[in-house]
Amino acid sequence: MLLRALELTAFRNLADTVLQPGPQLNVLAGDNAQGKTNLLEAIYLLGTLRSFRASKLGELMRWDVEAQGGSARVAGRVDTRGIERKHEVTIQAGKKVARLDGKGVRSPTDYFKWLTTVLFTPDDLGVLRGSPGGRRRLLDRAVFNRTPAYLGEHNDYQRALKSRNAILKDGGPDDMLEIWDFHLARYGARVVARRLAYIAELEPRVAAGYEAITHTGLRARLAYQGLEGLPLEASEADIHAALVAAIGRSRGRDRARQFSSVGPHADDLGLWLDDRDVRLYASQGQTRALALALKIAEIRLLRDVHGSDPILLLDDVSSELDPQRNAHLFDFLDEVACQCFLTTTHPEYVRARLNRKDYRVVNGVIEG
């Protein structure tokens, strides 16, 4: 999977430009607050139709263009297994419109299958020991890359959750609550089933990756923490039955608290090294090695499933890794030969020398 060309118009602080990236490593260097991460965000938006930073679409537009009622645009030519498609996202008046080969997107799944991005930011290094919400987002983003249909399934669940919470907050009648109990269990079972299947696929790759990075003999393990006693191989029907029972048991508590306490929105991704919980016992070095192993495992899984490497976006991660982890990262990039966009304030710290294209980002202008 290669991004052959990238066209930007009125996106964030970036000057309007057309880039022809290199096929492997693209190094975006510059001081802080110059626009390096904005370029990664544009590519991420192109592949996922969402930002990894902005909460409002207007934040993605250059401020003068937004003030005048104009639009921002990101477009790219993507080569996937020898087939070239044009992806395009336009943002105007608080709305975004996606096009594939100049036509409106009817099926998001068809749009997403031609462009997959894996993002690794300094925030990911801390999320393993942070709040459950951060790990859920990390997991959901990875499941979506693996199975694009998951985005719609996850959205169905979020709508059901929002509706059930509204009933609880307003003190609605039991018959209305029962309707949304049904939908919460139905859509929640699909979300949990997708997550469980993904973890089962990913865990052996994470274990292998962690050992390759650290050579400690410690086994990295993943587990889904939600409904008690639910194995990774549980069927969707089993998950649904368990959710129906758990939601029923929580109804009185949920009415008192006015929110839904049971479901995939409250679950967590557990991580262990042997029998020690990473959140409680792992050192900083172990946690960073595990975060790197997770990303490497995700890329390898996507390559095995889809037959091509995703596009990797690294936002100043190399400065957060120690020399050993940094060296392993670049050895891995040489091994998989995936296209990578990497930001840094110190380009000389980027170990790779071959198959590399360097850019300088100054006040939103991309030079190179």
TORTI-815095 format. One record per residue (C-alpha): x, y, z; residue in three letters. Coordinates in steps of 0.1 Angstrom, whole numbers, plus 5000, padded with zeros to 4 digits. Layout:
XYZala;...
This chain:
500050005000met;501650334989leu;500550694990leu;501750814956arg;500651174959ala;499151394985leu;497351724979glu;496451965007leu;494252275004thr;493652505035ala;494352225059phe;495352345094arg;498352585091asn;499852395061leu;500452585029ala;498552454999asp;500852194983thr;501151874964val;503651614976leu;504951294960gln;506251094989pro;508950834988gly;507950474988pro;509450395021gln;510650635048leu;509551005047asn;511151215074val;509351535083leu;511751755103ala;511252095120gly;510852275152asp;507752235174asn;504452395163ala;505552415126gln;502952175112gly;504751835111lys;501951655130thr;499351835109asn;500651645078leu;500351315096leu;496851415106glu;495851485070ala;496951135059ile;495150985089tyr;491951175080leu;492251055045leu;492350695056gly;489950705086thr;487651005079leu;488451135114arg;491151325132ser;493351185160phe;493451525177arg;490551755168ala;487151735184ser;485551975159lys;485851975121leu;486452345120gly;489852295137glu;491052115106leu;490652425084met;493052715081arg;491552985103trp;491353255076asp;489553015052val;487052905078glu;486253265087ala;485453335051gln;483253025048gly;485652835025gly;486652475025ser;489652255033ala;490551955011arg;492851655014val;493351424985ala;495651134977gly;496450884951arg;496750544967val;498350234952asp;497049914968thr;498249584953arg;498749744920gly;495349924919ile;495350294921glu;492450484937arg;491950854945lys;490750924980his;489451274988glu;487951445019val;486451795018thr;485551995049ile;483152285048gln;480552445071ala;481052185098gly;480651885075lys;482951645057lys;482351475024val;484451175013ala;484851074977arg;486550774960leu;487650824925asp;485551144923gly;482350974934lys;480451004967gly;481050714990val;478050494994arg;479850215014ser;482450325039pro;483749975040thr;484650005003asp;486450335009tyr;488450215039phe;489649885024lys;491950074999trp;493850285025leu;494850165060thr;496950375083thr;498550275116val;499250565139leu;501950565167phe;502150875189thr;503850955222pro;500350935238asp;500350565229asp;503350515251leu;501450625281gly;498050475273val;498950125285leu;499250245321arg;496550515318gly;492750505320ser;490650225305pro;489150465280gly;492550515263gly;493050145259arg;489550095245arg;490250365219arg;493550195210leu;491849865207leu;488849995187asp;491250185163arg;493149855157ala;489949645152val;488649905127phe;491849865107asn;491549495107arg;487749495099thr;486449825084pro;482849715090ala;483549745127tyr;483250125124leu;479550095116gly;478949825142glu;480650035169his;478550345159asn;475350135162asp;476350045197tyr;477150405206gln;473750525194arg;472050255215ala;474050345245leu;473250715241lys;469550635238ser;469550415269arg;471350665289asn;468850935279ala;466050705292ile;467850655325leu;468551025329lys;464951115323asp;463550845344gly;461650685315gly;459350385319pro;460450025320asp;458949935287asp;461150195269met;464250085289leu;463649725278glu;463749825242ile;467149985246trp;468349695268asp;467649475238phe;469549695214his;472449745238leu;472949375242ala;472449305204arg;474949565192tyr;477249515222gly;477649145215ala;478949225180arg;481449485194val;482749245220val;482948955196ala;485049165172arg;487349275200arg;487848925213leu;488648785179ala;491149055173tyr;492949005206ile;493148625199ala;494848705165glu;497148975179leu;498348815212glu;500948565197pro;502348845175arg;502649075205val;504448805225ala;506848735197ala;507449105191gly;508049185228tyr;510648905231glu;512449015199ala;512749365214ile;513749285250thr;515148925250his;514048885286thr;511948565283gly;508948745298leu;505748655280arg;503548945269ala;499848855273arg;496549035264leu;493148975279ala;489749125275tyr;488349255307gln;484549285307gly;481949025314leu;483448795340glu;484648455328gly;484148525291leu;486848335271pro;488448475239leu;486848195219glu;483248285231ala;480648295204ser;478648605197glu;475548415209ala;477248345242asp;478348705245ile;474748825238his;473348595265ala;475848715290ala;475149075282leu;471449035284val;471848885319ala;474349145331ala;472249445318ile;469249295335gly;471049265368arg;472449625365ser;469049795358arg;468349905394gly;471850035398arg;471750205365asp;468550385373arg;469950515405ala;473150635388arg;471450745356gln;473950585333phe;474650245318ser;477250055338ser;477549735317val;478749695282gly;481749725259pro;481950105267his;482950005303ala;485349715293asp;489149725293asp;492149575276leu;494349385301gly;498149355296leu;500549135315trp;504149035315leu;504048675327asp;501648705356asp;502249075364arg;499849345355asp;501649595333val;499649885348arg;500949805383leu;504349645380tyr;505949725346ala;508849955344ser;508850255320gln;511250065297gly;509049755297gln;505849955290thr;507450135261arg;508749805247ala;505249665249leu;503649965232ala;506149925204leu;505449545202ala;501749615200leu;502149845169lys;504549605152ile;502149315158ala;499249525144glu;501249595112ile;502149225108arg;498549115113leu;497249365088leu;499849245063arg;498848885068asp;495148955066val;495049215038his;498049115017gly;499749455019ser;501449675045asp;499549965059pro;500950315059ile;502650385091leu;502450735108leu;505050795136leu;504651125154asp;508051205171asp;508050855186val;511750795181ser;512651065206ser;510550885232glu;512250545227leu;515650445241asp;518450355216pro;517649985218gln;513950025211arg;514650285184asn;517150055167ala;514549775167his;511850005153leu;514050095123phe;515149735118asp;511549635116phe;510749915091leu;513649785069asp;512149435072glu;508549515062val;509449795038ala;506149965045cys;505650335036gln;506250545067cys;505850915076phe;507951015106leu;508051355123thr;511151465143thr;512851775156thr;516251605151his;516551435117pro;520051315125glu;518551085152tyr;516650895126val;518850595120arg;517750495086ala;519850625057arg;518650425027leu;515250455009asn;514650785027arg;513151115016lys;513651425039asp;511351725042tyr;511652035063arg;508552195077val;508752565085val;505652775094asn;503452535075gly;505552525044val;506752175034ile;510152195018glu;511951905001gly;
